[in-house]
Amino acid sequence: QVQLVESGGGLVQAGGSLRLSCAASDSIVRFVAVGWSRQAPGKQRELVAQLTNYGSTNYADSVKGRFTISKDNAKNTVYLQMNSLKFEDTAVYYCYGRLRWGGENYWGQGTQVTVSS
């Protein structure tokens, strides 16, 4: 059972930056994909960014050009750099890892990001 633990959330003013981290209990090179999703109050969870083991990335249109996903295999950690934050980025952010295509995701417990306008 792989455990994922997010950190780095907090309160930031609009226009500011945050970097989220997701530490895995096992080697992340095992994952075919890692990523971040978020859920705002009253809304469904949505994909924010994904990084595959081939190095391809996928971003939600709402964050393109502002957010960057990356990983450090040696540290078993996935990052989400968030710049030019907007009020509508306020949500609980969850990281995930997927061991095989078509398989289920392992999820972290989430970290709150609050952007004040």
The first five atom37 places (N, CA, C, CB, O) and aatype in JSON, in Angstrom:
{
  "aatype": [5, 19, 5, 10, 19, 6, 15, 7, 7, 7, 10, 19, 5, 0, 7, 7, 15, 10, 1, 10, 15, 4, 0, 0, 15, 3, 15, 9, 19, 1, 13, 19, 0, 19, 7, 17, 15, 1, 5, 0, 14, 7, 11, 5, 1, 6, 10, 19, 0, 5, 10, 16, 2, 18, 7, 15, 16, 2, 18, 0, 3, 15, 19, 11, 7, 1, 13, 16, 9, 15, 11, 3, 2, 0, 11, 2, 16, 19, 18, 10, 5, 12, 2, 15, 10, 11, 13, 6, 3, 16, 0, 19, 18, 18, 4, 18, 7, 1, 10, 1, 17, 7, 7, 6, 2, 18, 17, 7, 5, 7, 16, 5, 19, 16, 19, 15, 15],
  "atom_mask": [
    [1, 1, 1, 1, 1],
    [1, 1, 1, 1, 1],
    [1, 1, 1, 1, 1],
    [1, 1, 1, 1, 1],
    [1, 1, 1, 1, 1],
    [1, 1, 1, 1, 1],
    [1, 1, 1, 1, 1],
    [1, 1, 1, 0, 1],
    [1, 1, 1, 0, 1],
    [1, 1, 1, 0, 1],
    [1, 1, 1, 1, 1],
    [1, 1, 1, 1, 1],
    [1, 1, 1, 1, 1],
    [1, 1, 1, 1, 1],
    [1, 1, 1, 0, 1],
    [1, 1, 1, 0, 1],
    [1, 1, 1, 1, 1],
    [1, 1, 1, 1, 1],
    [1, 1, 1, 1, 1],
    [1, 1, 1, 1, 1],
    [1, 1, 1, 1, 1],
    [1, 1, 1, 1, 1],
    [1, 1, 1, 1, 1],
    [1, 1, 1, 1, 1],
    [1, 1, 1, 1, 1],
    [1, 1, 1, 1, 1],
    [1, 1, 1, 1, 1],
    [1, 1, 1, 1, 1],
    [1, 1, 1, 1, 1],
    [1, 1, 1, 1, 1],
    [1, 1, 1, 1, 1],
    [1, 1, 1, 1, 1],
    [1, 1, 1, 1, 1],
    [1, 1, 1, 1, 1],
    [1, 1, 1, 0, 1],
    [1, 1, 1, 1, 1],
    [1, 1, 1, 1, 1],
    [1, 1, 1, 1, 1],
    [1, 1, 1, 1, 1],
    [1, 1, 1, 1, 1],
    [1, 1, 1, 1, 1],
    [1, 1, 1, 0, 1],
    [1, 1, 1, 1, 1],
    [1, 1, 1, 1, 1],
    [1, 1, 1, 1, 1],
    [1, 1, 1, 1, 1],
    [1, 1, 1, 1, 1],
    [1, 1, 1, 1, 1],
    [1, 1, 1, 1, 1],
    [1, 1, 1, 1, 1],
    [1, 1, 1, 1, 1],
    [1, 1, 1, 1, 1],
    [1, 1, 1, 1, 1],
    [1, 1, 1, 1, 1],
    [1, 1, 1, 0, 1],
    [1, 1, 1, 1, 1],
    [1, 1, 1, 1, 1],
    [1, 1, 1, 1, 1],
    [1, 1, 1, 1, 1],
    [1, 1, 1, 1, 1],
    [1, 1, 1, 1, 1],
    [1, 1, 1, 1, 1],
    [1, 1, 1, 1, 1],
    [1, 1, 1, 1, 1],
    [1, 1, 1, 0, 1],
    [1, 1, 1, 1, 1],
    [1, 1, 1, 1, 1],
    [1, 1, 1, 1, 1],
    [1, 1, 1, 1, 1],
    [1, 1, 1, 1, 1],
    [1, 1, 1, 1, 1],
    [1, 1, 1, 1, 1],
    [1, 1, 1, 1, 1],
    [1, 1, 1, 1, 1],
    [1, 1, 1, 1, 1],
    [1, 1, 1, 1, 1],
    [1, 1, 1, 1, 1],
    [1, 1, 1, 1, 1],
    [1, 1, 1, 1, 1],
    [1, 1, 1, 1, 1],
    [1, 1, 1, 1, 1],
    [1, 1, 1, 1, 1],
    [1, 1, 1, 1, 1],
    [1, 1, 1, 1, 1],
    [1, 1, 1, 1, 1],
    [1, 1, 1, 1, 1],
    [1, 1, 1, 1, 1],
    [1, 1, 1, 1, 1],
    [1, 1, 1, 1, 1],
    [1, 1, 1, 1, 1],
    [1, 1, 1, 1, 1],
    [1, 1, 1, 1, 1],
    [1, 1, 1, 1, 1],
    [1, 1, 1, 1, 1],
    [1, 1, 1, 1, 1],
    [1, 1, 1, 1, 1],
    [1, 1, 1, 0, 1],
    [1, 1, 1, 1, 1],
    [1, 1, 1, 1, 1],
    [1, 1, 1, 1, 1],
    [1, 1, 1, 1, 1],
    [1, 1, 1, 0, 1],
    [1, 1, 1, 0, 1],
    [1, 1, 1, 1, 1],
    [1, 1, 1, 1, 1],
    [1, 1, 1, 1, 1],
    [1, 1, 1, 1, 1],
    [1, 1, 1, 0, 1],
    [1, 1, 1, 1, 1],
    [1, 1, 1, 0, 1],
    [1, 1, 1, 1, 1],
    [1, 1, 1, 1, 1],
    [1, 1, 1, 1, 1],
    [1, 1, 1, 1, 1],
    [1, 1, 1, 1, 1],
    [1, 1, 1, 1, 1],
    [1, 1, 1, 1, 1]
  ],
  "atom_positions": [
    [[0.84, -1.19, 0.0], [0.0, 0.0, 0.0], [0.88, 1.24, 0.0], [-0.96, 0.0, 1.22], [1.67, 1.45, 0.92]],
    [[0.75, 2.05, -1.02], [1.54, 3.26, -1.14], [0.83, 4.4, -0.41], [1.79, 3.63, -2.62], [-0.37, 4.58, -0.56]],
    [[1.57, 5.14, 0.36], [1.01, 6.31, 1.05], [1.58, 7.58, 0.44], [1.3, 6.25, 2.57], [2.77, 7.67, 0.14]],
    [[0.71, 8.56, 0.28], [1.09, 9.86, -0.27], [0.71, 10.93, 0.73], [0.41, 10.11, -1.64], [-0.4, 10.93, 1.26]],
    [[1.62, 11.84, 0.99], [1.39, 12.89, 1.98], [1.69, 14.24, 1.34], [2.25, 12.67, 3.26], [2.83, 14.51, 0.94]],
    [[0.66, 15.1, 1.26], [0.84, 16.43, 0.69], [1.25, 17.43, 1.77], [-0.45, 16.9, 0.01], [0.97, 17.25, 2.96]],
    [[1.91, 18.47, 1.33], [2.26, 19.58, 2.2], [2.44, 20.83, 1.33], [3.57, 19.28, 3.04], [2.51, 20.76, 0.11]],
    [[2.5, 21.97, 2.01], [2.77, 23.21, 1.29], [1.57, 24.1, 1.07], [0.0, 0.0, 0.0], [1.71, 25.21, 0.55]],
    [[0.39, 23.63, 1.45], [-0.79, 24.46, 1.29], [-0.78, 25.6, 2.3], [0.0, 0.0, 0.0], [0.04, 25.65, 3.21]],
    [[-1.71, 26.52, 2.12], [-1.81, 27.64, 3.05], [-2.63, 28.76, 2.48], [0.0, 0.0, 0.0], [-3.36, 28.6, 1.5]],
    [[-2.51, 29.91, 3.11], [-3.24, 31.11, 2.7], [-2.29, 32.03, 1.95], [-3.87, 31.84, 3.94], [-1.19, 32.32, 2.42]],
    [[-2.71, 32.49, 0.79], [-1.87, 33.36, -0.02], [-2.76, 34.4, -0.7], [-1.06, 32.55, -1.07], [-3.92, 34.14, -0.99]],
    [[-2.21, 35.57, -0.94], [-2.96, 36.61, -1.63], [-3.0, 36.32, -3.13], [-2.35, 38.0, -1.37], [-2.11, 35.67, -3.67]],
    [[-4.02, 36.82, -3.77], [-4.13, 36.68, -5.22], [-2.88, 37.27, -5.88], [-5.41, 37.37, -5.75], [-2.4, 38.34, -5.51]],
    [[-2.38, 36.53, -6.87], [-1.15, 36.93, -7.54], [0.09, 36.29, -6.96], [0.0, 0.0, 0.0], [1.17, 36.35, -7.55]],
    [[-0.05, 35.67, -5.8], [1.07, 35.05, -5.14], [1.35, 33.64, -5.65], [0.0, 0.0, 0.0], [0.73, 33.17, -6.61]],
    [[2.3, 32.98, -5.0], [2.74, 31.64, -5.4], [2.79, 30.7, -4.21], [4.12, 31.72, -6.08], [2.97, 31.11, -3.06]],
    [[2.61, 29.44, -4.51], [2.79, 28.37, -3.54], [3.4, 27.17, -4.26], [1.44, 27.99, -2.84], [3.19, 27.0, -5.46]],
    [[4.14, 26.36, -3.53], [4.61, 25.1, -4.08], [4.12, 23.96, -3.19], [6.16, 25.08, -4.21], [4.46, 23.89, -2.0]],
    [[3.34, 23.09, -3.77], [2.86, 21.91, -3.06], [3.83, 20.77, -3.27], [1.44, 21.53, -3.53], [4.44, 20.63, -4.34]],
    [[3.97, 19.95, -2.24], [4.8, 18.76, -2.32], [3.97, 17.54, -1.97], [6.03, 18.88, -1.38], [3.02, 17.62, -1.18]],
    [[4.33, 16.43, -2.56], [3.65, 15.16, -2.29], [4.73, 14.1, -2.12], [2.63, 14.78, -3.45], [5.38, 13.7, -3.08]],
    [[4.9, 13.65, -0.88], [5.93, 12.66, -0.58], [5.31, 11.27, -0.58], [6.59, 12.96, 0.78], [4.29, 11.03, 0.07]],
    [[5.93, 10.36, -1.31], [5.44, 8.99, -1.41], [6.24, 8.07, -0.49], [5.51, 8.49, -2.86], [7.43, 8.28, -0.26]],
    [[5.57, 7.04, 0.01], [6.22, 6.08, 0.91], [7.02, 5.03, 0.13], [5.19, 5.39, 1.78], [7.76, 4.24, 0.73]],
    [[6.87, 5.03, -1.18], [7.56, 4.07, -2.02], [8.11, 4.79, -3.23], [6.61, 2.91, -2.45], [7.83, 5.98, -3.43]],
    [[8.88, 4.11, -4.02], [9.5, 4.72, -5.17], [8.46, 5.17, -6.19], [10.48, 3.76, -5.81], [7.62, 4.38, -6.62]],
    [[8.52, 6.44, -6.58], [7.54, 6.95, -7.53], [7.85, 6.55, -8.96], [7.46, 8.44, -7.43], [7.03, 6.76, -9.85]],
    [[9.01, 5.96, -9.19], [9.28, 5.48, -10.54], [8.36, 4.3, -10.88], [10.75, 5.07, -10.69], [8.24, 3.93, -12.05]],
    [[7.73, 3.73, -9.86], [6.77, 2.65, -10.1], [5.49, 3.17, -10.75], [6.45, 1.94, -8.78], [4.77, 2.42, -11.41]],
    [[5.22, 4.46, -10.56], [3.97, 5.02, -11.06], [4.05, 5.3, -12.55], [3.61, 6.3, -10.3], [5.03, 5.86, -13.03]],
    [[3.03, 4.93, -13.28], [2.96, 5.3, -14.69], [2.52, 6.75, -14.83], [1.99, 4.37, -15.46], [2.78, 7.39, -15.85]],
    [[1.87, 7.26, -13.81], [1.45, 8.66, -13.82], [1.3, 9.17, -12.4], [0.12, 8.82, -14.6], [0.89, 8.43, -11.5]],
    [[1.64, 10.4, -12.2], [1.38, 11.11, -10.95], [0.69, 12.41, -11.3], [2.71, 11.37, -10.14], [0.8, 12.91, -12.42]],
    [[-0.03, 12.96, -10.33], [-0.74, 14.18, -10.65], [-1.36, 14.83, -9.44], [0.0, 0.0, 0.0], [-1.22, 14.38, -8.3]],
    [[-2.06, 15.91, -9.73], [-2.77, 16.69, -8.73], [-4.19, 16.94, -9.2], [-2.03, 18.02, -8.45], [-4.44, 17.26, -10.36]],
    [[-5.11, 16.79, -8.28], [-6.49, 17.18, -8.5], [-6.89, 18.13, -7.38], [-7.44, 15.93, -8.55], [-6.19, 18.24, -6.37]],
    [[-8.0, 18.81, -7.56], [-8.48, 19.72, -6.52], [-9.99, 19.66, -6.43], [-8.02, 21.15, -6.79], [-10.69, 19.3, -7.38]],
    [[-10.47, 20.04, -5.26], [-11.92, 20.08, -5.05], [-12.26, 21.32, -4.24], [-12.42, 18.79, -4.33], [-11.82, 21.49, -3.11]],
    [[-13.05, 22.17, -4.85], [-13.54, 23.37, -4.18], [-14.88, 23.06, -3.52], [-13.68, 24.54, -5.18], [-15.57, 22.13, -3.93]],
    [[-15.26, 23.82, -2.52], [-16.54, 23.57, -1.84], [-17.71, 23.58, -2.82], [-16.78, 24.62, -0.76], [-17.87, 24.51, -3.61]],
    [[-18.52, 22.54, -2.75], [-19.7, 22.46, -3.6], [-19.42, 22.06, -5.04], [0.0, 0.0, 0.0], [-20.33, 22.06, -5.87]],
    [[-18.17, 21.72, -5.34], [-17.82, 21.36, -6.72], [-17.22, 19.96, -6.76], [-16.83, 22.39, -7.32], [-16.79, 19.42, -5.74]],
    [[-17.21, 19.39, -7.94], [-16.61, 18.08, -8.12], [-15.09, 18.19, -8.17], [-17.15, 17.41, -9.4], [-14.54, 19.24, -8.51]],
    [[-14.44, 17.11, -7.82], [-12.99, 17.07, -7.92], [-12.6, 17.15, -9.39], [-12.41, 15.79, -7.26], [-13.2, 16.5, -10.24]],
    [[-11.58, 17.96, -9.68], [-11.14, 18.12, -11.06], [-9.64, 17.92, -11.17], [-11.53, 19.5, -11.59], [-8.88, 18.2, -10.25]],
    [[-9.23, 17.41, -12.33], [-7.81, 17.24, -12.59], [-7.16, 18.6, -12.77], [-7.59, 16.36, -13.84], [-7.7, 19.47, -13.46]],
    [[-6.01, 18.78, -12.14], [-5.24, 20.01, -12.28], [-4.05, 19.78, -13.19], [-4.78, 20.53, -10.91], [-3.82, 20.54, -14.14]],
    [[-3.28, 18.73, -12.91], [-2.08, 18.47, -13.7], [-1.68, 17.01, -13.54], [-0.92, 19.4, -13.26], [-1.89, 16.4, -12.49]],
    [[-1.12, 16.46, -14.61], [-0.65, 15.08, -14.59], [0.68, 14.99, -15.32], [-1.69, 14.14, -15.23], [0.92, 15.68, -16.3]],
    [[1.54, 14.11, -14.81], [2.85, 13.86, -15.4], [3.01, 12.36, -15.53], [4.0, 14.49, -14.53], [2.91, 11.63, -14.54]],
    [[3.28, 11.89, -16.75], [3.44, 10.46, -16.95], [4.9, 10.06, -16.83], [2.88, 10.05, -18.32], [5.8, 10.9, -16.78]],
    [[5.12, 8.76, -16.78], [6.49, 8.28, -16.69], [7.25, 8.48, -18.0], [6.51, 6.81, -16.29], [8.47, 8.29, -18.05]],
    [[6.56, 8.86, -19.05], [7.21, 9.21, -20.3], [7.62, 10.67, -20.34], [6.31, 8.89, -21.47], [8.31, 11.12, -21.26]],
    [[7.17, 11.41, -19.33], [7.51, 12.82, -19.27], [6.47, 13.75, -19.87], [0.0, 0.0, 0.0], [6.68, 14.96, -19.91]],
    [[5.37, 13.21, -20.33], [4.33, 14.06, -20.89], [3.49, 14.66, -19.77], [3.43, 13.27, -21.88], [3.28, 14.05, -18.72]],
    [[3.0, 15.86, -20.02], [2.2, 16.56, -19.03], [0.84, 16.93, -19.6], [2.92, 17.81, -18.54], [0.66, 17.06, -20.81]],
    [[-0.09, 17.1, -18.69], [-1.44, 17.49, -19.05], [-1.94, 18.43, -17.97], [-2.39, 16.24, -19.21], [-1.85, 18.14, -16.78]],
    [[-2.47, 19.58, -18.39], [-2.95, 20.58, -17.45], [-4.39, 20.96, -17.74], [-2.06, 21.82, -17.48], [-4.83, 20.94, -18.89]],
    [[-5.11, 21.29, -16.69], [-6.43, 21.88, -16.88], [-6.26, 23.23, -17.56], [-7.18, 22.04, -15.52], [-5.29, 23.95, -17.31]],
    [[-7.2, 23.57, -18.43], [-7.1, 24.84, -19.16], [-6.99, 26.02, -18.19], [-8.32, 25.03, -20.08], [-6.31, 27.01, -18.48]],
    [[-7.64, 25.92, -17.06], [-7.69, 27.03, -16.12], [-6.34, 27.31, -15.45], [-8.71, 26.76, -15.07], [-6.16, 28.38, -14.87]],
    [[-5.4, 26.37, -15.53], [-4.12, 26.57, -14.85], [-2.94, 26.61, -15.82], [-3.9, 25.47, -13.84], [-1.81, 26.84, -15.39]],
    [[-3.19, 26.39, -17.09], [-2.1, 26.38, -18.07], [-1.35, 27.71, -18.05], [-2.65, 26.1, -19.49], [-1.95, 28.79, -18.03]],
    [[-0.04, 27.61, -18.05], [0.79, 28.8, -18.02], [1.03, 29.34, -16.63], [0.0, 0.0, 0.0], [1.86, 30.23, -16.45]],
    [[0.33, 28.82, -15.65], [0.49, 29.3, -14.26], [1.03, 28.2, -13.34], [-0.85, 29.81, -13.72], [1.81, 28.49, -12.43]],
    [[0.62, 26.97, -13.56], [1.02, 25.84, -12.71], [2.0, 24.95, -13.47], [-0.23, 25.02, -12.26], [1.94, 24.82, -14.69]],
    [[2.91, 24.35, -12.71], [3.87, 23.42, -13.29], [4.02, 22.2, -12.38], [5.24, 24.11, -13.51], [4.28, 22.33, -11.19]],
    [[3.85, 21.03, -12.97], [4.04, 19.79, -12.23], [5.43, 19.25, -12.51], [2.94, 18.74, -12.6], [5.93, 19.34, -13.64]],
    [[6.05, 18.7, -11.49], [7.37, 18.11, -11.65], [7.54, 17.03, -10.59], [8.49, 19.18, -11.53], [6.7, 16.88, -9.69]],
    [[8.62, 16.27, -10.7], [8.88, 15.24, -9.71], [10.37, 15.06, -9.53], [8.22, 13.92, -10.11], [11.17, 15.36, -10.41]],
    [[10.72, 14.56, -8.37], [12.11, 14.23, -8.05], [12.12, 12.76, -7.65], [12.68, 15.16, -6.89], [11.73, 12.4, -6.54]],
    [[12.56, 11.91, -8.56], [12.53, 10.47, -8.29], [13.41, 10.09, -7.11], [12.97, 9.69, -9.54], [13.08, 9.18, -6.35]],
    [[14.52, 10.78, -6.95], [15.42, 10.46, -5.85], [14.79, 10.74, -4.49], [16.72, 11.24, -6.0], [15.1, 10.08, -3.5]],
    [[13.91, 11.73, -4.45], [13.24, 12.09, -3.2], [11.84, 11.5, -3.11], [13.17, 13.6, -3.07], [11.14, 11.7, -2.11]],
    [[11.43, 10.78, -4.14], [10.08, 10.2, -4.17], [9.02, 11.27, -3.9], [9.95, 9.07, -3.12], [8.09, 11.06, -3.13]],
    [[9.17, 12.4, -4.54], [8.31, 13.55, -4.28], [7.82, 14.16, -5.59], [9.05, 14.6, -3.45], [8.57, 14.29, -6.56]],
    [[6.55, 14.52, -5.58], [5.93, 15.21, -6.71], [5.61, 16.63, -6.27], [4.63, 14.45, -7.2], [5.21, 16.86, -5.13]],
    [[5.8, 17.56, -7.16], [5.58, 18.98, -6.83], [4.53, 19.6, -7.73], [6.89, 19.75, -6.94], [4.3, 19.15, -8.86]],
    [[3.92, 20.64, -7.22], [3.05, 21.48, -8.04], [3.4, 22.93, -7.71], [1.52, 21.18, -7.78], [3.07, 23.43, -6.64]],
    [[4.07, 23.58, -8.65], [4.39, 25.0, -8.5], [3.22, 25.8, -9.02], [5.69, 25.37, -9.26], [2.82, 25.66, -10.17]],
    [[2.67, 26.64, -8.18], [1.49, 27.42, -8.54], [1.84, 28.9, -8.47], [0.29, 27.1, -7.6], [2.15, 29.43, -7.41]],
    [[1.78, 29.56, -9.6], [2.07, 30.99, -9.69], [0.82, 31.75, -10.12], [3.23, 31.24, -10.68], [-0.14, 31.18, -10.62]],
    [[0.86, 33.04, -9.91], [-0.26, 33.91, -10.3], [-1.59, 33.35, -9.81], [-0.3, 34.09, -11.82], [-2.55, 33.24, -10.57]],
    [[-1.62, 33.01, -8.55], [-2.81, 32.37, -8.0], [-4.01, 33.3, -8.03], [-2.55, 31.92, -6.57], [-3.9, 34.51, -7.85]],
    [[-5.15, 32.7, -8.26], [-6.41, 33.42, -8.33], [-7.35, 32.93, -7.23], [-7.06, 33.24, -9.72], [-7.18, 31.84, -6.68]],
    [[-8.33, 33.74, -6.92], [-9.3, 33.37, -5.89], [-9.93, 32.01, -6.22], [-10.39, 34.45, -5.76], [-10.16, 31.19, -5.33]],
    [[-10.2, 31.79, -7.51], [-10.87, 30.55, -7.93], [-9.98, 29.32, -7.85], [-11.37, 30.69, -9.34], [-10.44, 28.21, -8.1]],
    [[-8.71, 29.5, -7.5], [-7.83, 28.35, -7.25], [-8.01, 27.79, -5.84], [-6.36, 28.75, -7.46], [-7.44, 26.75, -5.5]],
    [[-8.79, 28.48, -5.03], [-9.03, 28.01, -3.68], [-9.7, 26.64, -3.7], [-9.9, 29.01, -2.91], [-10.75, 26.46, -4.31]],
    [[-9.09, 25.68, -3.02], [-9.59, 24.3, -3.02], [-8.7, 23.45, -2.13], [-9.65, 23.72, -4.47], [-7.65, 23.88, -1.66]],
    [[-9.15, 22.22, -1.91], [-8.28, 21.21, -1.32], [-7.59, 20.5, -2.48], [-9.09, 20.19, -0.41], [-8.24, 20.03, -3.41]],
    [[-6.28, 20.43, -2.41], [-5.48, 19.82, -3.47], [-5.02, 18.44, -3.03], [-4.27, 20.72, -3.83], [-4.5, 18.25, -1.93]],
    [[-5.23, 17.49, -3.92], [-4.88, 16.1, -3.65], [-3.86, 15.62, -4.68], [-6.15, 15.2, -3.67], [-4.01, 15.89, -5.87]],
    [[-2.85, 14.94, -4.23], [-1.95, 14.3, -5.18], [-2.35, 12.85, -5.34], [-0.47, 14.43, -4.73], [-3.01, 12.27, -4.47]],
    [[-1.96, 12.27, -6.45], [-2.26, 10.87, -6.71], [-1.14, 10.22, -7.48], [-3.58, 10.73, -7.46], [-0.34, 10.88, -8.13]],
    [[-1.11, 8.92, -7.4], [-0.18, 8.12, -8.19], [-0.92, 6.9, -8.72], [0.0, 0.0, 0.0], [-1.78, 6.34, -8.04]],
    [[-0.57, 6.5, -9.91], [-1.22, 5.36, -10.55], [-0.14, 4.35, -10.95], [-2.06, 5.8, -11.8], [0.81, 4.68, -11.65]],
    [[-0.31, 3.12, -10.5], [0.71, 2.1, -10.74], [0.62, 1.49, -12.13], [0.6, 1.02, -9.71], [1.63, 1.04, -12.67]],
    [[-0.57, 1.47, -12.72], [-0.71, 0.9, -14.05], [-1.85, 1.6, -14.76], [-0.95, -0.63, -14.0], [-2.8, 2.08, -14.13]],
    [[-1.76, 1.65, -16.08], [-2.81, 2.28, -16.86], [-4.09, 1.47, -16.71], [-2.41, 2.39, -18.35], [-4.1, 0.25, -16.85]],
    [[-5.15, 2.18, -16.43], [-6.43, 1.54, -16.19], [-6.64, 1.14, -14.75], [0.0, 0.0, 0.0], [-7.72, 0.7, -14.37]],
    [[-5.59, 1.3, -13.95], [-5.71, 0.97, -12.54], [-6.24, 2.14, -11.73], [0.0, 0.0, 0.0], [-6.46, 3.24, -12.25]],
    [[-6.44, 1.89, -10.47], [-6.95, 2.95, -9.59], [-5.8, 3.84, -9.12], [-7.7, 2.35, -8.38], [-4.63, 3.45, -9.13]],
    [[-6.18, 5.04, -8.69], [-5.2, 5.96, -8.15], [-5.03, 5.77, -6.65], [-5.59, 7.39, -8.45], [-5.98, 5.45, -5.94]],
    [[-3.81, 5.96, -6.19], [-3.56, 6.14, -4.77], [-3.63, 7.64, -4.51], [-2.16, 5.54, -4.34], [-3.09, 8.45, -5.26]],
    [[-4.32, 8.0, -3.42], [-4.55, 9.42, -3.13], [-3.92, 9.82, -1.8], [-6.04, 9.73, -3.11], [-3.82, 9.03, -0.87]],
    [[-3.51, 11.08, -1.75], [-3.1, 11.66, -0.49], [-4.32, 12.18, 0.26], [0.0, 0.0, 0.0], [-5.45, 12.06, -0.21]],
    [[-4.06, 12.75, 1.43], [-5.17, 13.2, 2.28], [-5.62, 14.62, 1.92], [-4.76, 13.14, 3.74], [-6.68, 15.06, 2.38]],
    [[-4.85, 15.31, 1.14], [-5.22, 16.65, 0.69], [-4.57, 17.74, 1.51], [0.0, 0.0, 0.0], [-4.24, 17.56, 2.68]],
    [[-4.39, 18.88, 0.87], [-3.87, 20.07, 1.54], [-4.68, 21.28, 1.06], [-2.34, 20.26, 1.26], [-4.96, 21.43, -0.13]],
    [[-5.04, 22.13, 2.01], [-5.91, 23.27, 1.69], [-5.09, 24.42, 1.12], [-6.68, 23.73, 2.94], [-4.06, 24.81, 1.67]],
    [[-5.58, 24.95, 0.02], [-5.02, 26.17, -0.56], [-6.13, 27.22, -0.57], [-4.44, 25.93, -2.01], [-7.19, 26.99, -1.14]],
    [[-5.86, 28.34, 0.05], [-6.83, 29.42, 0.1], [-6.2, 30.68, -0.46], [-7.33, 29.66, 1.55], [-5.16, 31.13, 0.01]],
    [[-6.84, 31.23, -1.49], [-6.34, 32.44, -2.13], [-7.29, 33.58, -1.8], [-6.21, 32.26, -3.68], [-8.48, 33.52, -2.11]],
    [[-6.76, 34.6, -1.17], [-7.59, 35.75, -0.79], [-7.56, 36.77, -1.92], [-7.1, 36.39, 0.54], [-6.52, 37.02, -2.54]],
    [[-8.72, 37.36, -2.17], [-8.82, 38.32, -3.28], [-8.49, 39.72, -2.81], [-10.21, 38.3, -3.89], [-8.53, 40.66, -3.61]]
  ]
}
